[in-house]
Amino acid sequence: MEIKITKTTNKGTLPEASTLGFGKVFTDHMFIMDYSQDKGWQNARIVPFQRLSIHPASTVLHYGSEIFEGLKAYRTKDGSVQLFRPLENIKRLNRSAERMCLPTIPEEDALEALKTFIKVEEDWVPSKEGTSLYIRPFMFGNDETLGVHAVKNATFVIITSPVGSYYKEGINPVKIMIEDEDVRAVRGGTGEAKCGGNYAASNRAGQRAEEKGYSQVLWLDGVERKYIEEVGAMNVMFKINGKVVTPKLVGSILPGITRKSIIEILKTEGYEVEERLLSVDELIEALENGTLEEAYGCGTAAVVSPIGELAYKGKKYSINNGKIGSLTQYLYDTLTGIQWGNVEDKFGWIEKL
Ligand SMILES: *Cc1c(COP(=O)(O)O)cnc(C)c1O
C-alpha cells in the first residue's frame, strides 16, 4: 500500500504529563483513506490534523454507520515505542465492519497504516509512568444520499491523542449500579461490534448512575435481564470461591482484547477460569455468603478497574471491604508491566514500532 505523507509546517508540542487527561489533545497529523465500491480502498495519506468535510446527507450522520477501535502506543524505559496486540484490534475492526455493512481492510494494509502513522507521530508518545499515546482508528459510511442501504463509500481515519495515567492517585475501587431498566445490547444486535451507536444507547443509564453517585452500570442481558454482561464500556470478571468467572461471549458482549489477555495470563498461572453465563442472582448470593472475593472491569483505557461496591434494587454490597484485591492488583501489574516493557513478554504480544 502506498501512503502519501504531507507533514505539517506547524508542529505542536507534547503537553506536560499531569495535564493530559483522556482524549483532549490531538497530535500533528492524521491518517485517512477512502473507499468506494468500484475502486476499493484508495488515496491512503497522512496529512496535518484537520477538520473533516462531509456531505450533510452522509450516511454516518443519519443512519449511524460507524465503527471504531482503541489501542495504545507505549514508551519503554529505553525510549523505544511499542504496541500491544495491534493485529487483534485490526481483526476486530474487520469483524465490526462486517456486522455494520462497512468495507473491511486487508490486515497487512491496516497494520502498515497504523505503524507508519505512529512512526510519524512518535515524538507524541509520552514517557512519564502510566502515560501512553491513545490510538483511535475509526470508519464511517459516507454515501451522499438519504437512501437506506449498505454503503458504497466509506472513510477510514486514524487519530492519536497522548493520554495521562488512568490512575493518578492510585487505583481506587469504583461503585457500580446494576442496571435493570435500559439494556446495552441483545444477541443478534450490535453488542459484539465496536460501533458508536452502542455508546449512544448506553449513555442514559450511565448518566443516571452518575447522578446517584455511581461510576458506571453493570449491564444485564437484554432478554431476561438476568445474566451479567459488561460493566460500563468494559468487560467484567469476578473471583468467586477461588475461581475467576467472566460472562461468555454470547453475541451481545464486546470481545475485549484485555479480557482475552487476562484469561490467557490466568490460565498460564494455573487459575481456573470459567467463561459462562453468570446470573445476577448467583452474584448476589455470592455477595451475601461471602464467596465473592474480587470484582473488576477490564479494557484498554484502565487495564483493570476494581469494583468496591455493587448496588442492586436499592441494596448496597461491599466487595473486599472496598479495597483492590490481590489478584486484581497482580493482573494490573502484569499487564501494564508487559505493555510498558517492564515485565517479560512471554506471550509474544508486543509489537515494536
Ligand atoms: C472496547 C470495549 C471493551 C474493551 O475492549 P478492549 O479491547 O479490552 O479495550 C469492552 N466493552 C466495550 C463495550 C467496549 O467498547
Ligand as a Chemical Component Dictionary entry (heavy atoms), coordinates in Angstrom:
data_LIG
# 
_chem_comp.id                   LIG 
_chem_comp.type                 NON-POLYMER 
_chem_comp.pdbx_formal_charge   0 
_chem_comp.three_letter_code    LIG 
# 
loop_
_chem_comp_atom.comp_id 
_chem_comp_atom.atom_id 
_chem_comp_atom.alt_atom_id 
_chem_comp_atom.type_symbol 
_chem_comp_atom.charge 
_chem_comp_atom.model_Cartn_x 
_chem_comp_atom.model_Cartn_y 
_chem_comp_atom.model_Cartn_z 
_chem_comp_atom.pdbx_ordinal 
LIG C1 C1 C 0 -13.686 -1.555 23.728 1  
LIG C2 C2 C 0 -14.654 -2.179 24.665 2  
LIG C3 C3 C 0 -14.267 -3.109 25.645 3  
LIG C4 C4 C 0 -12.822 -3.451 25.956 4  
LIG O1 O1 O 0 -12.107 -3.932 24.891 5  
LIG P1 P1 P 0 -10.504 -3.885 24.921 6  
LIG O2 O2 O 0 -10.121 -4.480 23.627 7  
LIG O3 O3 O 0 -10.073 -4.679 26.073 8  
LIG O4 O4 O 0 -10.128 -2.450 25.064 9  
LIG C5 C5 C 0 -15.250 -3.700 26.407 10 
LIG N1 N1 N 0 -16.556 -3.393 26.245 11 
LIG C6 C6 C 0 -16.958 -2.477 25.332 12 
LIG C7 C7 C 0 -18.401 -2.181 25.202 13 
LIG C8 C8 C 0 -16.029 -1.841 24.517 14 
LIG O5 O5 O 0 -16.433 -0.944 23.616 15 
# 
loop_
_chem_comp_bond.comp_id 
_chem_comp_bond.atom_id_1 
_chem_comp_bond.atom_id_2 
_chem_comp_bond.value_order 
_chem_comp_bond.pdbx_ordinal 
LIG C1 C2 SING 1  
LIG C2 C3 SING 2  
LIG C2 C8 DOUB 3  
LIG C3 C4 SING 4  
LIG C3 C5 DOUB 5  
LIG C4 O1 SING 6  
LIG O1 P1 SING 7  
LIG P1 O2 DOUB 8  
LIG P1 O3 SING 9  
LIG P1 O4 SING 10 
LIG C5 N1 SING 11 
LIG N1 C6 DOUB 12 
LIG C6 C7 SING 13 
LIG C6 C8 SING 14 
LIG C8 O5 SING 15 
# 
